Amino acid sequence: MPRKYFPFYFSFYETAQTMPPRIRAAFYEAIIQYGVTGKEPTLPKSISGYWPIIQPVLDTSHKRYDAAKKRNKSSEINGFATYKEKEKENETERDKEKENDTADAASESAIQQDRQDVFAQFAGEDSVLLQALQDYDLMRQEKHKELTDTMRRSLCRQLDEEFHRCEWVEIIEQATMRGWMKFYPLDEPKPQQSQQRQPTAEEEYTRLFNEVCGGGTP
């Protein structure tokens, strides 16, 4: 591809100013012709002596132009190669992320399945009991007190050993509703929430009378 430009130095203009207009025009035309086509011109004898000075200047600029063009081309090629390499790395990274997401999803699914297996095995075909156990499990998760499989088995064992089969669902629902960390008999308040009944005025009077008088009828 031909060059898009060539330099015209101030020294060319200064030299041309010493020439008559007609010769000056031929001088300019020779410079333009050589700069555009590379074809060496034929100058009038009166100015032909200038050409050995001008031609090396134009040749040097031509070489610099070609060298710069090669560097730019090389940079473009290297830049494109670098871009493709980075795109390939990004694509590989995206594939890894997809694989990790898939693995995480599979792992979470397996964990959820394990959670269901312990309670599912205990509940058998009783779907109501299984739903109550799963609701309790969810409550524990929401309170950031997640159950382990060992804890699930322990709760199942507690139900089996401490309560009648007909009460299991109600006991579990009671614990879920009140946010308890284990199961308690129906209608029994959670131990740390129980409060001692305050004595009545009559009972307090009787207690004080007995302490002062040592018994007897007040």
Helices and strands as residue ranges (DSSP letters): H 10-16, H 21-37, G 48-50, H 51-123, H 127-142, H 149-162, G 165-167, H 168-178, G 191-193, H 201-213
